[in-house]
Amino acid sequence: MNRKKKVKSTLKAQLKRANAKKNPKNKPKYISKAERAKLEQEQLEQEQSAPEQLEH
């Protein structure tokens, strides 16, 4: 009986892992603090350059 239970639980765990990989993730991708600072800096540069282009 123990052998059947062990095999069944192993197969069930494999199936659960396979289904978890197939389904889409709800959690957003992690962005490091350095990457966030870099993106913020780029955004500020774009905002500063945009008004200059409109004036000329």
C-alpha positions as CSV (number, residue, x, y, z in Angstrom):
1,M,0.0,0.0,0.0
2,N,2.8,2.4,0.8
3,R,4.4,1.9,-2.6
4,K,1.2,2.7,-4.4
5,K,0.7,5.8,-2.3
6,K,4.3,7.0,-3.0
7,V,4.0,6.5,-6.7
8,K,0.6,8.2,-6.8
9,S,1.9,11.2,-4.8
10,T,5.0,11.4,-7.0
11,L,2.9,11.5,-10.2
12,K,0.4,13.9,-8.7
13,A,3.3,16.3,-7.8
14,Q,4.7,16.1,-11.3
15,L,1.3,16.9,-12.8
16,K,0.9,19.8,-10.4
17,R,4.3,21.2,-11.4
18,A,3.5,20.8,-15.1
19,N,0.2,22.6,-14.8
20,A,1.8,25.4,-12.8
21,K,4.3,26.0,-15.6
22,K,1.6,26.0,-18.3
23,N,-0.6,28.6,-16.6
24,P,0.2,32.3,-16.9
25,K,1.8,34.1,-14.0
26,N,-0.2,36.8,-12.2
27,K,2.8,38.3,-10.5
28,P,4.6,41.1,-12.4
29,K,8.2,40.5,-13.3
30,Y,10.7,41.8,-10.7
31,I,12.6,45.0,-11.5
32,S,15.6,45.7,-9.4
33,K,16.1,49.0,-7.6
34,A,19.0,49.9,-9.9
35,E,16.9,49.2,-13.0
36,R,14.0,51.3,-11.6
37,A,16.4,54.2,-11.0
38,K,17.7,53.8,-14.5
39,L,14.2,53.8,-16.0
40,E,13.2,56.8,-13.9
41,Q,16.3,58.7,-15.1
42,E,15.6,57.9,-18.8
43,Q,12.0,59.1,-18.3
44,L,13.2,62.4,-16.8
45,E,15.6,62.9,-19.7
46,Q,12.8,62.3,-22.2
47,E,10.5,64.8,-20.4
48,Q,13.2,67.4,-20.4
49,S,14.0,67.0,-24.0
50,A,10.3,66.9,-25.1
51,P,9.5,70.6,-24.2
52,E,12.7,71.8,-25.9
53,Q,11.7,70.2,-29.2
54,L,8.3,71.8,-29.0
55,E,9.7,75.3,-28.5
56,H,12.0,75.2,-31.5
